[in-house]
Amino acid sequence: MDNQLIKIFKDIVSMRSVTPNDGGILKYIENYLPEYEAEYFNKNGISNLFLKKRFSDGEHLCLAGHIDIVPAGDNWKTDPFTAIEEDGYIYGRGTQDMKGGVIALVETMKNLQDFNGTLSLLLTSDEEGEAEFGTIMVLNELKKRGELPNYSLITEPTCETIMGDTVKVGRRGSINGTLIIQGKQGHVAYPKKSINPIHLFSDRLEKLAGHKFDDGDQFFDSSQLIVTDIRGGLEVTNVTPDHLKIMFNIRNSTATTLVDVKNYVQNICLGLDFTLKVSQSSKAFLTDKNSKIVQLLKEAVSDICNIEPSLTTGGGTSDARFMGEFGIKVAEFGVINDRIHSINERTSIDEVKKLYKVCKQVVESF
């Protein structure tokens, strides 16, 4: 069984599935799991595979992940699209993010004898991209049919330093903003004939940069405004700028909303000629730590990895945000993430085996 797990892992690592291409992986997995009903949701060059089997009456658990990867880049010591085994590790693009996690789910389904309810697998080729026609599109269709799952397990790479140290029970949201302060361009020798937007905003910048909208809690860090770009002017020393442009991002908790951000920035800018655009690229969510999926996952990680995992919401976004948006109780657990999106990406064979055992225990205990 272990040999088969690593064989199919190597197979899909060697398939070029750079977003939005699936590299043939979805068909490979469909053929590997013929006992599950397969359905494709494809649009705008994006492929999504939904495998499902109703074993008995009961709740619906959806295993989920993505098979697309980011470009490899240069200066790898091995071919990034050939799975190379060395010193207990498998090297290749996507080994950590997240083909090792996908294989753990696939092999769990392959070796499952029975299940209390309906088990499904949702795989997309559009997680690393815009994600507009990926998981969220499939969930929208399932909602129309009344087939949304009750729970979801996603095997994104969550662990920080030791296999088993982190389970994610939510994710922060992401709010992006662009603020433009309007001025009037002019010659620096005649400041009274111009309106310098940098001078207008200089004493207000400290109220914007680094502002904390909330204090955070046991699961979320505080929602802090981070200025990411400031620019204005013509890159010369004798012309004042026509306008000042400031861009920012807030990784927000469930305690801070888009409206909170918009109102705060607008109040800072009272009396100025300004425009403000804010948008939410992902919404914050939190799964109850006492929910069935979190408790079963936490127990399995403790049993298999011999460590009590921390329950966190840190890191970037993932497709779990869509599960949370639809009210699906979702938790995430996967291999160590120290080389995701990096050259010489790798994961250990031991981690992949442990992840498979964790997934298997969760599903069999459900």
C-alpha positions as CSV (number, residue, x, y, z in Angstrom):
1,M,0.0,0.0,0.0
2,D,2.8,2.4,0.9
3,N,4.5,1.6,-2.4
4,Q,1.4,2.4,-4.3
5,L,0.9,5.7,-2.5
6,I,4.3,6.9,-3.4
7,K,4.1,5.6,-7.0
8,I,0.9,7.6,-7.8
9,F,2.4,10.6,-5.9
10,K,5.4,10.5,-8.2
11,D,3.2,10.0,-11.2
12,I,1.2,13.2,-10.6
13,V,4.2,15.3,-9.6
14,S,5.6,14.5,-13.0
15,M,2.5,15.9,-14.8
16,R,2.8,19.5,-15.8
17,S,-0.3,21.1,-14.2
18,V,0.7,24.7,-14.1
19,T,-2.5,26.8,-13.6
20,P,-5.0,26.5,-15.3
21,N,-3.9,23.2,-16.9
22,D,-4.6,20.0,-15.1
23,G,-1.8,18.1,-16.9
24,G,-3.9,15.0,-17.3
25,I,-4.1,14.5,-13.5
26,L,-7.9,14.7,-13.2
27,K,-8.4,11.9,-15.8
28,Y,-5.7,9.9,-14.1
29,I,-7.5,10.1,-10.7
30,E,-10.9,9.4,-12.3
31,N,-9.5,6.2,-13.8
32,Y,-7.9,5.3,-10.5
33,L,-11.2,5.6,-8.6
34,P,-13.7,4.0,-11.0
35,E,-16.1,3.0,-8.1
36,Y,-16.9,6.7,-7.6
37,E,-19.3,8.7,-9.8
38,A,-17.4,11.3,-11.8
39,E,-18.6,14.6,-13.0
40,Y,-16.6,17.4,-14.6
41,F,-17.3,21.2,-14.3
42,N,-15.2,22.9,-16.9
43,K,-15.3,26.6,-17.9
44,N,-12.9,29.1,-19.4
45,G,-10.0,26.6,-19.6
46,I,-10.5,25.5,-16.0
47,S,-11.1,21.9,-15.1
48,N,-12.8,20.6,-12.0
49,L,-13.5,17.0,-11.1
50,F,-16.2,16.0,-8.6
51,L,-16.2,12.3,-7.5
52,K,-19.0,11.1,-5.3
53,K,-20.3,7.9,-3.7
54,R,-23.3,7.5,-1.4
55,F,-22.5,4.6,0.9
56,S,-25.5,5.0,3.2
57,D,-27.8,7.5,4.8
58,G,-25.8,10.1,6.7
59,E,-23.9,13.3,6.3
60,H,-21.8,14.4,3.4
61,L,-18.1,14.8,3.8
62,C,-16.2,16.4,0.9
63,L,-12.4,15.8,0.6
64,A,-11.0,18.7,-1.4
65,G,-7.8,20.2,-2.9
66,H,-6.2,21.5,-6.0
67,I,-3.9,19.9,-8.6
68,D,-2.7,23.1,-10.2
69,I,0.8,24.5,-9.4
70,V,2.7,27.7,-9.8
71,P,5.4,28.0,-12.4
72,A,8.7,26.3,-11.5
73,G,11.2,29.1,-12.1
74,D,14.9,28.5,-12.7
75,N,17.9,27.1,-10.9
76,W,16.4,23.8,-9.6
77,K,18.9,21.1,-8.8
78,T,16.6,18.6,-10.4
79,D,13.9,18.7,-13.1
80,P,10.9,20.3,-11.3
81,F,8.5,18.2,-13.5
82,T,10.2,14.9,-12.8
83,A,9.6,13.4,-9.3
84,I,13.1,12.7,-7.9
85,E,13.5,10.6,-4.8
86,E,16.6,11.5,-2.7
87,D,17.4,10.9,1.0
88,G,13.8,10.2,1.9
89,Y,12.4,13.2,0.0
90,I,10.5,13.6,-3.2
91,Y,11.6,16.7,-5.2
92,G,9.4,18.4,-7.7
93,R,7.0,21.4,-8.2
94,G,3.8,20.8,-6.2
95,T,5.2,18.2,-3.9
96,Q,4.2,20.3,-0.9
97,D,1.5,22.5,-2.5
98,M,-0.4,20.3,-2.7
99,K,0.1,17.1,-4.7
100,G,1.1,15.2,-1.6
101,G,-2.1,16.2,0.0
102,V,-4.2,15.2,-3.0
103,I,-2.7,11.7,-3.1
104,A,-3.4,11.2,0.6
105,L,-7.1,11.9,-0.1
106,V,-7.1,9.8,-3.3
107,E,-5.5,6.8,-1.6
108,T,-7.9,7.1,1.3
109,M,-10.9,6.8,-1.0
110,K,-9.2,3.9,-2.9
111,N,-8.8,1.8,0.2
112,L,-12.1,2.7,1.9
113,Q,-14.4,-0.2,2.6
114,D,-17.4,1.6,4.0
115,F,-18.5,5.1,5.1
116,N,-21.3,6.5,7.2
117,G,-23.0,8.8,4.6
118,T,-21.8,10.3,1.3
119,L,-18.1,10.8,0.5
120,S,-16.9,13.1,-2.3
121,L,-13.7,14.5,-3.7
122,L,-13.5,18.0,-5.3
123,L,-10.4,18.8,-7.2
124,T,-9.7,22.0,-9.1
125,S,-7.1,23.3,-11.5
126,D,-7.8,26.9,-10.5
127,E,-6.6,27.5,-6.9
128,E,-3.3,29.2,-7.7
129,G,-5.0,31.5,-10.2
130,E,-8.0,33.7,-10.0
131,A,-10.1,30.9,-8.6
132,E,-13.2,32.3,-10.3
133,F,-14.1,29.1,-12.1
134,G,-12.7,26.6,-9.7
135,T,-14.1,25.4,-6.3
136,I,-16.5,28.2,-5.9
137,M,-18.2,27.5,-9.3
138,V,-18.7,23.8,-8.3
139,L,-20.1,24.7,-4.9
140,N,-22.5,27.1,-6.5
141,E,-23.8,24.3,-8.7
142,L,-24.0,21.9,-5.8
143,K,-26.0,24.5,-3.9
144,K,-28.5,24.8,-6.7
145,R,-29.0,21.0,-6.5
146,G,-29.2,20.9,-2.8
147,E,-26.1,18.7,-2.6
148,L,-23.7,20.9,-0.6
149,P,-21.5,18.9,1.8
150,N,-21.9,19.2,5.5
151,Y,-18.2,19.0,6.2
152,S,-14.9,19.3,4.3
153,L,-11.3,18.2,4.8
154,I,-8.7,20.0,2.7
155,T,-5.1,18.8,2.7
156,E,-3.3,22.1,2.1
157,P,0.2,22.2,3.5
158,T,-0.4,23.5,7.0
159,C,2.5,22.3,9.2
160,E,5.2,24.8,10.1
161,T,8.2,22.9,11.5
162,I,7.1,19.4,12.6
163,M,4.6,17.2,10.8
164,G,1.4,17.5,12.8
165,D,2.0,20.8,14.5
166,T,-0.8,22.8,12.8
167,V,-4.4,22.3,11.9
168,K,-6.2,25.3,10.3
169,V,-9.7,25.9,11.4
170,G,-10.3,29.1,9.6
171,R,-8.6,31.7,7.4
172,R,-8.2,35.4,7.6
173,G,-9.9,37.5,4.9
174,S,-8.1,39.8,2.6
175,I,-9.2,43.4,2.0
176,N,-7.4,45.5,-0.7
177,G,-7.6,49.3,-0.9
178,T,-6.4,52.1,-3.2
179,L,-6.6,55.7,-1.9
180,I,-5.9,58.7,-4.2
181,I,-5.4,62.1,-2.7
182,Q,-5.9,64.8,-5.4
183,G,-3.6,67.8,-5.5
184,K,-2.5,70.4,-8.1
185,Q,0.8,70.0,-9.9
186,G,3.1,73.0,-9.9
187,H,6.7,74.4,-9.8
188,V,8.4,73.9,-6.4
189,A,9.5,77.5,-6.5
190,Y,5.9,78.6,-6.3
191,P,4.3,76.4,-3.6
192,K,1.3,78.8,-3.2
193,K,0.3,78.2,-6.8
194,S,0.1,74.4,-6.3
195,I,-1.5,71.9,-3.9
196,N,0.9,69.3,-2.7
197,P,-1.1,66.1,-1.9
198,I,1.9,64.6,0.0
199,H,1.9,67.6,2.4
200,L,-1.8,67.4,2.8
201,F,-1.7,63.8,3.9
202,S,1.6,63.7,5.7
203,D,0.1,64.2,9.2
204,R,-2.6,61.6,8.5
205,L,-0.4,58.8,7.3
206,E,0.4,57.6,10.9
207,K,-3.4,57.1,11.4
208,L,-3.5,54.9,8.4
209,A,-0.2,52.9,8.4
210,G,-0.3,50.0,10.8
211,H,-3.7,50.8,12.2
212,K,-5.3,47.8,14.1
213,F,-9.0,47.5,13.6
214,D,-9.4,44.8,16.3
215,D,-7.3,43.1,19.0
216,G,-7.6,39.6,17.5
217,D,-8.4,36.6,19.7
218,Q,-7.2,33.0,20.3
219,F,-7.6,32.1,16.6
220,F,-7.0,35.4,14.8
221,D,-4.2,38.0,14.9
222,S,-5.4,41.6,14.9
223,S,-6.7,43.0,11.6
224,Q,-3.9,45.4,10.7
225,L,-3.7,47.8,7.8
226,I,-0.5,47.3,5.9
227,V,0.6,50.0,3.4
228,T,2.0,48.2,0.4
229,D,2.8,51.1,-2.0
230,I,3.0,54.9,-2.0
231,R,3.8,57.0,-5.1
232,G,3.3,60.4,-6.5
233,G,5.1,62.8,-8.7
234,L,7.3,62.7,-11.8
235,E,10.6,61.5,-10.2
236,V,12.1,65.0,-10.5
237,T,12.9,67.5,-7.8
238,N,11.3,70.6,-9.2
239,V,7.7,69.6,-9.8
240,T,5.1,68.9,-7.1
241,P,2.8,66.0,-7.7
242,D,-0.7,66.1,-9.1
243,H,-1.9,63.3,-6.8
244,L,-0.7,60.8,-4.2
245,K,-1.6,57.1,-4.5
246,I,-1.6,54.8,-1.6
247,M,-2.3,51.1,-1.7
248,F,-2.9,48.9,1.3
249,N,-4.1,45.4,2.4
250,I,-5.7,44.1,5.6
251,R,-5.7,40.4,6.5
252,N,-8.9,40.7,8.5
253,S,-10.5,38.5,11.2
254,T,-14.2,37.9,11.5
255,A,-14.3,41.0,13.8
256,T,-13.5,43.5,11.1
257,T,-15.5,44.0,7.9
258,L,-15.1,45.8,4.6
259,V,-17.5,48.5,5.8
260,D,-15.3,49.1,8.9
261,V,-12.3,49.6,6.8
262,K,-14.1,51.9,4.3
263,N,-15.5,54.1,7.1
264,Y,-12.2,54.4,8.9
265,V,-10.2,55.5,5.9
266,Q,-12.9,57.9,4.8
267,N,-12.9,59.6,8.2
268,I,-9.1,60.0,8.0
269,C,-9.5,61.8,4.7
270,L,-12.3,64.2,5.7
271,G,-11.7,67.6,4.1
272,L,-9.5,66.3,1.3
273,D,-10.3,65.7,-2.4
274,F,-9.9,62.0,-2.5
275,T,-11.1,58.7,-4.1
276,L,-11.2,55.4,-2.3
277,K,-11.7,51.9,-3.6
278,V,-11.8,48.9,-1.3
279,S,-12.6,45.3,-2.2
280,Q,-12.7,42.0,-0.4
281,S,-10.8,39.3,-2.3
282,S,-11.5,36.7,0.3
283,K,-13.7,36.5,3.4
284,A,-12.7,35.5,6.9
285,F,-14.2,32.4,8.4
286,L,-13.9,30.2,11.5
287,T,-15.0,26.6,12.0
288,D,-16.1,25.8,15.5
289,K,-13.3,24.0,17.3
290,N,-15.9,21.6,18.8
291,S,-17.3,20.6,15.4
292,K,-17.1,17.0,14.3
293,I,-14.5,17.5,11.6
294,V,-12.1,19.5,13.8
295,Q,-12.3,17.0,16.7
296,L,-11.8,14.0,14.5
297,L,-8.9,15.6,12.7
298,K,-7.3,16.8,15.9
299,E,-7.5,13.2,17.3
300,A,-6.1,11.6,14.2
301,V,-3.1,14.0,14.0
302,S,-2.4,13.3,17.7
303,D,-2.6,9.5,17.2
304,I,-0.5,9.4,14.0
305,C,2.0,12.2,14.5
306,N,2.3,12.0,18.3
307,I,1.8,15.7,18.7
308,E,-1.0,17.9,19.8
309,P,-1.7,20.2,16.9
310,S,-2.3,24.0,17.3
311,L,-5.6,25.2,15.9
312,T,-4.8,28.3,13.8
313,T,-6.1,30.6,11.0
314,G,-2.7,32.0,9.9
315,G,-1.2,32.0,6.5
316,G,-2.6,33.0,3.1
317,T,-5.9,32.1,1.5
318,S,-7.0,28.7,0.3
319,D,-10.2,27.2,-1.2
320,A,-11.3,26.5,2.3
321,R,-12.6,30.1,2.2
322,F,-15.2,29.1,-0.2
323,M,-16.3,26.2,1.9
324,G,-16.6,28.6,4.9
325,E,-18.6,31.0,2.7
326,F,-21.2,28.3,2.0
327,G,-21.5,27.4,5.7
328,I,-19.6,24.1,5.3
329,K,-17.6,23.1,8.4
330,V,-14.1,22.8,7.1
331,A,-10.7,22.0,8.5
332,E,-7.2,21.8,6.8
333,F,-4.2,19.7,7.5
334,G,-1.2,18.8,5.4
335,V,2.5,18.4,5.1
336,I,5.2,20.9,6.2
337,N,5.1,24.1,4.1
338,D,8.6,25.4,4.3
339,R,9.3,25.2,0.5
340,I,5.9,26.0,-1.1
341,H,6.3,28.1,-4.2
342,S,10.1,27.9,-3.8
343,I,12.8,26.3,-5.9
344,N,13.8,22.8,-5.0
345,E,10.3,22.2,-3.5
346,R,10.2,18.9,-1.7
347,T,8.3,16.8,0.8
348,S,9.3,13.8,2.7
349,I,7.9,10.3,2.1
350,D,7.3,10.0,5.8
351,E,5.1,13.1,5.8
352,V,3.0,11.9,2.9
353,K,2.5,8.5,4.6
354,K,1.5,10.1,7.8
355,L,-0.9,12.4,6.0
356,Y,-2.5,9.4,4.3
357,K,-3.0,7.7,7.7
358,V,-4.5,10.8,9.2
359,C,-7.0,11.2,6.4
360,K,-7.8,7.5,6.5
361,Q,-8.5,7.6,10.2
362,V,-10.7,10.7,9.9
363,V,-12.8,9.2,7.1
364,E,-13.1,5.8,8.8
365,S,-14.1,7.5,12.1
366,F,-16.7,9.9,10.6
